Amino acid sequence: QVQQVESGGGSVQAGGSLRLSCVAVGYTYCRSVIWWYRQVPAKAREFVSGIGTDGSTTYADSVKGRFRISRDNAIKTVFLQMNSLKPEDTAMYYCRCGDGAWGPGTQVTVSS
């Protein structure tokens, strides 16, 4: 089954940066859009960003100008560079290939 595994989360202060990674497991290449979503307890998972196989990108309004998504197919990895982090970015971050399985997630905590 197509699955991605996330890493790179951590705890930072507001204004700081983190780079999340999303690595393919069990297959060679995601031939679809890679999506990043995030979720806080008791709330629905929300869209953050996506990148197509052609490198086209899309972002939620809440992260535009602060987050940047990129993909390196040679190492089966998609990166989410998160700058100018805010406390409201605190969440568990998940990625997936197309409509495949979600990864286990990586926690991002931003303190004020």
For each residue, the residues with C-beta under 8 A, 3 or more apart:
1: 26 100 101
2: 24 26 27 30 97 98 100 101
3: 24 25 26 97 100 101 103
4: 22 23 24 25 30 34 78 95 96 97 100 101 102 103
5: 22 23 25 103 104
6: 9 20 21 22 93 94 95 103 104 105 106
7: 20 21 23 106
8: 18 19 20 21 106
9: 6 18 20 93 106 107 108 109
10: 18 107 108 109
11: 109 110 111
12: 16 17 18 85 108 109 110 111
13: 16 110 111 112
14: 85 86 87 110 111 112
15: 84 85
16: 12 13 85 110
17: 12 81 82 83 84 85
18: 8 9 10 12 82 85 108
19: 8 79 80 81 82
20: 6 7 8 9 36 79 80 82 93 95 106 108
21: 6 7 8 77 78 79 80
22: 4 5 6 34 36 77 78 79 80 95 103
23: 4 5 7 75 76 77
24: 2 3 4 27 28 29 30 76 77 97
25: 3 4 5
26: 1 2 3
27: 2 24 30
28: 24 76
29: 24 73 76
30: 2 4 24 27 34 53 76 78 97 98 100
31: 53
32: 53 97 98 99 100
33: 50 51 52 53 97 98
34: 4 22 30 50 51 69 71 78 95 96 97
35: 47 49 50 95 96 98
36: 20 22 47 48 49 50 69 78 80 93 94 95
37: 45 46 47 48 93 94 95 96
38: 45 46 48 89 91 92 93 94 108
39: 43 44 45 46 91 92 94 105
40: 43 90 91 92
41:
42:
43: 39 40 46
44: 39
45: 37 38 39 94
46: 37 38 39 43 60
47: 35 36 37 50 60
48: 36 37 38 59 60 63 67 80 93
49: 35 36 57 58 59 60 63 67 69 80
50: 33 34 35 36 47 57 58 69
51: 33 34 55 56 57 58 69 70 71 78
52: 33 55 56 57
53: 30 31 32 33
54:
55: 51 52 71
56: 51 52
57: 49 50 51 52 69
58: 49 50 51
59: 48 49 63 64 67 69
60: 46 47 48 49 63 64
61: 64
62: 88
63: 48 49 59 60 66 67 82 89
64: 59 60 61 67
65:
66: 63 82 83 84 85
67: 48 49 59 63 64 80 81 82 83
68: 80 81 83
69: 34 36 49 50 51 57 59 78 79 80 81
70: 51 78 79 81
71: 34 51 55 77 78 79
72: 75 76 77 78 79
73: 29 76
74:
75: 23 72
76: 23 24 28 29 30 72 73
77: 21 22 23 24 71 72
78: 4 21 22 30 34 36 51 69 70 71 72 95
79: 19 20 21 22 69 70 71 72
80: 19 20 21 22 36 48 49 67 68 69 93 95
81: 17 19 67 68 69 70
82: 17 18 19 20 63 66 67 85 89 108
83: 17 66 67 68
84: 15 17 66
85: 12 14 15 16 17 18 66 82 89 108 110
86: 14 89 110
87: 14 90 110 111 112
88: 62 110
89: 38 63 82 85 86 108 110
90: 40 87 108 109 110
91: 38 39 40 107 108
92: 38 39 40 105 106 107 108
93: 6 9 20 36 37 38 48 80 105 106 107 108
94: 6 36 37 38 39 45 102 103 105
95: 4 6 20 22 34 35 36 37 78 80 102 103
96: 4 34 35 37 99 100 101 102 103
97: 2 3 4 24 30 32 33 34 100
98: 2 30 32 33 35
99: 32 96
100: 1 2 3 4 30 32 96 97
101: 1 2 3 4 96
102: 4 94 95 96 105
103: 3 4 5 6 22 94 95 96
104: 5 6
105: 6 39 92 93 94 102
106: 6 7 8 9 20 92 93
107: 9 10 91 92 93
108: 9 10 12 18 20 38 82 85 89 90 91 92 93
109: 9 10 11 12 90
110: 11 12 13 14 16 85 86 87 88 89 90
111: 11 12 13 14 87
112: 13 14 87
